[in-house]
Amino acid sequence: MIKGYVKIVTKASKTMENIAAIILFLTAMLVIANVLSRRLFNMPIQGTHDLILFLTPVIISLSIAYCAVKDGHISISIFMDRLSKRVQKIIDTIIGIISAIFLFLITWNIILYANDMRAYGEVSLTIALPHYPFVLILAAGFGVLALVVIGKILSLFDKEGGE
């Protein structure tokens, strides 16, 4: 059951990372097209700045969960490596629970913030693009990151049971 959960969350985070890679590519193409349009035709693409400002955090939030799946985040293990495996698992569990709670709270508050943005009708200045869909994508990224952290906690117990 734990392996199935981890597999689903890993697949979701990998899908989100692939979407982030596509968005990153399209963002780079937009910047190149804007520069060429500005230089060659003296006509920049309207709204490029707005789109880059919206898409950059979207790219990061969509790829952060898969980074956690691959243990790509920076960690300092000088002290942890000196502790017994049992103590390491206890500390990892406590930190994981705190992190998951924190990430779920962040996700919930971002959703509330997006709802307020939608209610107030906040849009970008140049092309009148609504803010809230991009903020909801941020919430999705943090939500999946929280699920990844829970999967890592569950995996600790799964491994412990197998020993």
TABELKA-V923862 format. One record per run of one state. SS is the DSSP state (H for helix, E for strand, L for the rest). FROM is the first residue (numbers start at 1). TO is the last residue. Records with the same first field share a line. If there is no record, write none. Layout:
SS: FROM-TO / FROM-TO
This chain:
L: 1-1 / 42-47 / 70-79 / 83-84 / 121-122 / 124-129 / 131-131 / 163-163
H: 2-41 / 48-69 / 80-82 / 85-120 / 132-162
E: 123-123 / 130-130
